[in-house]
Every structure is written in structure tokens, then in C-alpha cells.
């Protein structure tokens, strides 16, 4: 993203001010330019990588979380994603920079927006009576607000207040994925996620991706050997989320490489879609097997289901809605529900061995849990995430077997949670949404902690 500064006395390449100044600067590839503007006075453009504006989070170290958008076409309206911006009629911008100016021009042209800046430098770039220079920016339910501080829209505040790179990302995401191709040329989107994502994320976002691209006549397929860290054969064995496409190729398919899938997830384009996950996402034989297990262990019992994420949710330093409540923070509410509803048993789903010990110490034989390999925070001495720990511990086919075993145990736990009488969760996680989807609104009581919000 280019920001605008006063001209300094150092020697830099000089460009001539025009409507295409940002495209000219991107094409030249320099990090700073002098810009000659005879009408309004000279200025400098300074390039800042979008990723440099993101705060450092251990879980995403060395990961590019947002594209640089070195090429884009604001006049290619067919591939602009305007869904988010149709929710408002006004734009407020705390800063004049490449992204706020481009967005303002598009929104005036396409959606007849009123646009507000506090800096009259905007007037050298946009000649329109829709642009207003004010002392105080409007900010209400009709305003799309671009702020200086970093904000992706993913931390509970919604997508109406974003930082400039993420506001730009929400409009130009599809162009980034098309990489110069036309929408009419695309037949498939080959679903992919980052290796950091668990199976819950795959099921949730497969549905969201399918819905998002469906309007363009683009079909979701599984055309690669792995989705994240999961073998395609394993996904097809237990789940119903998509098939291969024999005619998929680099010309008619959007393939996700590097961190493109994760970047796509951080958008209103994906997040606004409903995920149509229900019990039917599980293969019939797999679901029948889990039903038999539940009936054998819990039939006739009144059960409180509790999901507590720990291990890599702690070591990754996740914050906001994804920060999980501790056992100590959850016990008062668990005890209160036990007293009120007289549950016979607690079914605990957790991958964290320390959490299991804490809960067993508190509730003894009243507590039940699926037998599985679990992790402790101390296991993550040289790693932050479970997938890193698994890769370090197992290689090749052994790794794939480990992933499959942990996945099946995970789904046993989620499915059993969905069949409990009531449900409580330590915080926002993909497992929480899957449990609700499998339960189909039948819980007597349901609660999700939000200690990071």
C-alpha cells in the first residue's frame, strides 16, 4: 500500500501525478517516489508491505496473512466484490492513502456513496461533489469506516470498521484469486486450507466456500491429494464434502497455493456465508458407529457436554473471541448447571491432558471422556501448534495415520457432545460450531465463554 507524505530532499525517481499514479508507481516497483503535481504541489509516495501492518502473532509467524495487491483493476467491475459495501451508503476514512482513495472512487461510481475525509489531500485525487472534508467523521450504522489501527473484522467487531488493507482486500479479493483470468473462464475452486486448520475448519469452510463461489457458477471440488494436513482419501472415507474433478486444470480452476486459502477466509466474502454443515456431512457408516457408542455409554443418562480447548490455543497466543476460558473460569458455571439440572454425567471433550486432569480432579467418576492421545502445553517446547508437534513426532505414512486417528477421535468427541442434553464451550472454535450444527437446536441449555472479548 502506498501512503502519501510531504516531499523530502533525497533523490528518488520522479513520477507525474495522474489518475493512474498508484498503478504507475506499482509498475515501476520502487519503494519511494517524488510525484510532480503542478496544480496542487509535489508530494512523495512511500510503499509499505501490507503484512508489515499486521501485529505479530506467534501462530502466524513467517506467514503472509494478506496479499500485497501489486496489480488490480478498479474498472473491472465484474470481479469486484461489493457485497459488504452494499450494506452501507457512506464511507469514512481516517487516512488518505492508496487504498482509501481507490475504494472511495469505486464506491462513488458503483454505489453512489457519500465519502468523508478529514484531510483535504483527498481532493487532489478525487474530483467529486460526493467527497466531503470534515473535522469529525460520521460513524453510524450506515457508515463503512476505514480506521488507521489494524483490524481484519474477524475479532468480534464486525466488518463495518476495517483498516485500509483489509477494506481493500474485501473488495479486490476475487481479482487476486482470478490472477488475470475472467470469471467466465473459471469452472472450479479447489478447496484448500492452511495446515494449521483442523478438520472442523475444513468442514465449516468447505460449506462457506461452496456458497460464496456458487453465485459465479463455480463449483467446489477436491482436486488435490491433501486438504491442509488431511489426505483426500481419508476425507472421502468419513465425510461428504466434495469429489474430484477430472477436467480441473490451471486454466479453469482456482487453486490455493501458499497461504491464499487462509487469506480468503479473512473476508466478508467468506464469513458472511452460511455453513450448511449438519450430520449429513458424516458418512452413514461413520455416524451409525458413533450412535452405537453413545447409546452403549450414555443411554438413559442426563449428560452435560463440555468442550474445553487448550494446548495449542494457549501456546499460539490466540486472543479475542478465540481466547479460551480456563478450567478455573468455567467451574462456577459448570457447578451451577449441575446443581440446577441434576446431570448424571459430564462428557468432556478436550485434546489437553492437563485440562483432563483438572476436570477429573474436580468431578471424579462423574466425568467421562473419549480415550485418545492428548497434549500438554509443556509438549510444545519447540512448536506452537498441534500439527507442528505431530509432524515432528511422526513422518510419512505414520504421520498420516496419526492425523487420521486424531481426527476420528475428535469427531467421536464432537458428535457425542451434540447428543448431550446441554452444552458448554470454553470459547470460539470450529468444534463449537460443528457441535451446534450436529445438534440441530435440541440442547436444553447452551453457553460459549468469551473471556477474550
N, C-alpha and C positions, 0 to 999 in steps of 0.2 A: 504494500500500500504506500502511495506517495503522500507525504504531508507537505504543507506549504510553510516556508519560512522566509524571513527577510533575506535579501541578497547579501552575501558576505563578500570579502575582497579576495578570497582564494580563487585559483584558476580551475574552472570546471567547464565542461562542454556547454555551449550555449544553444538553446532551442528558441524558436519563435512561438509566442503564445497563439493558440488557435483552439477551436472546438475539440480538436483531436490531440491536445497536448499530452494527455496521460498515455494514450496509445503510442504517440511518438516517443515518449520517454521510456516506456516499456520495451519498445522495439530496439532502442539504442543499447539498453542493458547496463547503463551506468547507475551508480548509487546516489549521485547528486548532480544537479544541473543548475546553471543560470538560465532563466527564462526572460527573453526580451519582450516587454509589453509596452508599446509606445503610448497606448491610450491610458493605462492605469498605473504604470510604473513597473519596474522589473521586480522579480522575485526568484526564489530558489525552490526547487522540488527535491525532497530528500526521501529516499526509499527505505522502508522498514519492512523486514520479513514479517508476515502475519504471525508466525509461530513465536516470534520474539515478544509479542504482546500477551501471550498466554502465560499464566503463572505456572511455576514449576510444581508438578505433582509427581511423586515417586512412581506411581503406577504407569505414567506415560513418559517416563524418561527416554530420551532418544527417539520419540515418536512424533511425527508431523501430524498435528491434530486438525489443521485447517489448510486448504490449498493456498498457493500464492496468487493464483489468478493472473498469470503473466499475459494471458490472452483472453479476451472476452469481446462480445459484440452486443452493446446495449440496444442496437437497432434490430437484432434478430429476435423479434417479439415472440415467435412461435416457441422458442426454447427458454424464455424467461418464466420463472415460477413465481406467480403473483398471488397465490392462494393466501398467504399470510397477510399481504398488503391490502387485499380486498376487505379485510376486517376493519380497516380504518379509513379515514379521509384526510388525515393531516400528518405531516412529518415534522418533528422537532429534532434539530441537530446541535449538539453541544460543541461541535468542532467542524471546521471547513477542511476537508481533505478529499483525496481522490474518490473514495467510496461514498461519502455523503453527497458529494456533488453529482456523481453518476446516478445514484439512487434517486436523488431529487429530480433530475431531468426525466428519468423514466416514469416516475410516479406522477409528475405533472402531465406528461404526454399521454400515458396509458390510463391513469385513474383520476385525472383532474384533481390532484391533491393540492392543498394549500401547504406551503413549505416555510418553516421558520428557522432562522439562524440568529445568533447574537453577534456574529462577526460579519461586517459588510464586505469582507473579501469575497464572499459568495457571489456578489453581484458582478464581479469581473468574469465569472464563468457561466452564469445563468442570466439571460435576459428575459425576464418574465414577470408579469404583474402578480403571479402566484407566489413569488418569493418575498418574504417579509423579514426585515431586520428589527429585532425587538430586544428589550432589556431582559425580559423574563420569558422563557419558553413555555408554551402551553403544554399541559401534561394531564390528560384525562382519558376516558375510555375510548375516545375517537382518535387518539394520537398514537402513531408509531414513533417511538422515542429512541434516538441513537445517542448513547452516552459515551463518555470517554473511558470510564473503567471497564475492564474486561467483563463480558457477560455473554454466555452462549445461549441463554434461555432454558437451559436444562436443569437448573438448580432450584426449581420450585417457583421462580418469579414469573414464569410465563415468557412468551416470545414478543411481548409488546415493548420491552426495554432490552436492547441489544447493543453491544459495542459494534463499531463500524465494520470490522472484518466479518463478524457473524451475520450482521444485517445484509451485507453484500453476498455472503455465502448463501443465504436463504433465497436470494433472487437468481443467482447465477449457477447454482449447483448443477442443474441439468446440463448446461453448456459444458461444464467441467467434465461430466460423465460422458457426454457425447464425443468430446475430443475432436471437434471439427466435423463430425458426421451430422446428417439430418435425422430428425426423429422418424421420418418415414422409412429410413434405411434400417431401423432397429426392430428386431423381431423378439429378442430375448434379453433378459437381465439374469446373469448367472449369479445366484445368491452367494454371498460370502460374508464372513465376519472376521474380526481380529482373533488371534489365538488366545487373547485374554478373556474372550467371552465364553461363558458356559453354555450348556445345552439349553437352558432356559432362555437365554438371549437369542439363540438360533430360532427356537420355536416362536417366540414373541415377534422377532423382527422379520422372519420369513413372511408372516402374515401381513405385516405393515408394508414391506417392500412390494409384495404382490398387489396390494391395494393401491399403493402410490403409483405404480407403473401401469396398472390396468387401464387407466383412462387414456393412455397413449397407444393402447393396443399392444403393449409389451408384456410378454409372459415370463413369469419367474420359473427358472429351471435350475437343476443341479447338474452342471456340466463339468465339474472338476472332481478330482479324486478325493479331496478333502474340503470340508467346510469348517473354517477355523482349525481346530485340532482334531476334528472328528472325521473318520473315514466315511465316505459316501455310502459304502456298503452297510456300515453299522446304522446309519441314519435310516436307510431304506428298510432295514431289518425290523426296527422298532417303531418307526414313525411314518406318518403320511404328510410329507411337506413338499414333495415335488419329485419330478423324474428327470432323466437325462433328455437332451435334445440332440439327435444325431446330426442335424444340419446346422447346429450352432457354430459360428466361426467369428473371427476377429472383425469382420465387416458388419455382421448383423446382430452382434451380441455385446452388451455392456459387461465387460469383465472387471472385477475389482482387483487391483494389484496394490502392493504396499499397504497403506492404511486408508485406502479410498472408501471402503465399506464403513469404517468407523466414522470417517468424516461425514459421510452421507447420513448416518444415524443422527448426528448432531444437527438437525434441521427440522423446521416445521413441516416440510415436505413429507418426512417420515413420521415424526412424532404425532402429527395430527391424525394419522390413520388409525382406525380401529384394528386391533389384532383379533382375528376370528379364531383364536385358539380355544378349543374345547376338548372334551375327552376323545373326540373322533380323530385328533391328531396322533393318538396312540393306536398302534396296530391291534386288531381284535384279540389276538392270542396273548399279547403282552398285557392288555388291560384285564383279560379274564384271569390271568395268572396272579395279578395283583389283587383282584377282587377276592380270590380264594384265600390269599394270605391274610387280608384284613378280616375276613369272616372267621378264620381259624383263631386269630389272636384277640379280636376285639368284639366279637358278636355278643350282643346283649349288654354291653358296657356303655356307659356315658363317658365320652372321651373329649378332653381339651387338647387340641393340636397346637403346638408351639414351634415356630421356626426361628432359630437364632443363628445368624451368620456371624462368623468370627474370622480366625486365621488371616487370609489374605485381605479381607476387608479392613483389618486392623493394620497390617504391615504396609498396605498400599496407600495408607493415609487418606482414604476417601472421606469427603466432607459433605455438608449439605444434607439433602434428603437421603443420600446413600451412607451416611454415618449410622452405624448400628448401635442400638441400645445394648448395654451390658446386662449380664445376668442380674447384678445388683439393682439395676434400674428397672428391670422387668418384674422382679419378685413381688413387689407390693401389689401390682395389678393381677399377677397370676394367683396370688393368695386370695385376693378379693373375689376373683371369679370362682375359685374353688369353694369359697365359703358361700357365695350366693347360689351357685348352680349345683353344688354337690357332685362334681365329676368323680367317676370311679378311677380314672386313669388319666395321666398326661402322656401324650405321644410327642416326643421331642425329635425334631429334625435339625441336625447340625453336623457340619464337617469338622468342627473344632473339638478336639479331645479335652481341652481344658474346660470348655463350656459344659460338656457332658459330665465331667467330674463334679463341677459346681452344682449342676442341677440334680445329680444323683445324691450328692451330699445333703441337699435340701429336701428332696422328695422321696428318696429311697425307692422301695419296690412299687411305689405308685407311678414311677416313671418307666416308660418303655421307649426303645429306640431301635432302629434297624441296625443290624451288625454290619459294619463297614470299616474301611480304613479311614482314620481321621488324622487331622493335623493339629499341631500346636504352634503357637506363634514362635516358639524357640526353634522349630524346624526350619524357619525361614531366615537362617543366618546370612546366607549369600543370595537370597532371592526375595522377591516381594509377592509373587502371585503363585497360585496353586499350579498352574500349567508349567511355570518355570521349575517348580520343585519336582513335578512329575517327569519332566524332560531330563532333569539332572539325575533322577533316580533310575529311570528306565530308558532303554534305547530300542529303536527298531520295532519289531513285532511285539516285543514285551511292552513297549510304550503304548501301542495301540490297544493291547489287551487291558492294560491298566486304565486307560481312558474309558474303554467300554465298560469295565467293571464299575468304575466310579460313577459313570453316567446312569447305569441301571439302578444302582443303589440310591442315587439321588432321586430318580423318578419313583422308586418304591416309596421313598420318604414323602415326596410331594403328593403323590396320589393318595397315600394313607391320610395325610393332613387334610386333603379335600373331602374325605369321608368322615372326618371327626364332626362332633356336634357343634363345636365352636373353634375359632382360630385366632391366634395372636402371633404377630411377626415383629422382629427386632428393628425393622426399618425397610426402606425401599430396596428391593432386589427383584431380579427376574422371577425367582421362585415364588415370591408373594403373588405376582400376577397370574402365574400358572395355577397356583392353588385355588385362587378365586375363580379362574376360568373352568377348572375341573369341577368345582363345587356347584357352579351354576346358581348362585344366590341362595343356597339352602342352609347356610350357617345360622344358628340362633344368634350368636354374637361374633363380631369380628373386629379386630383392632390392629393398627400398624403404628409402631412408635416412630416419632420424628424428632429425635434428640439433637439432630444437627441443623434443624430449621428454626 
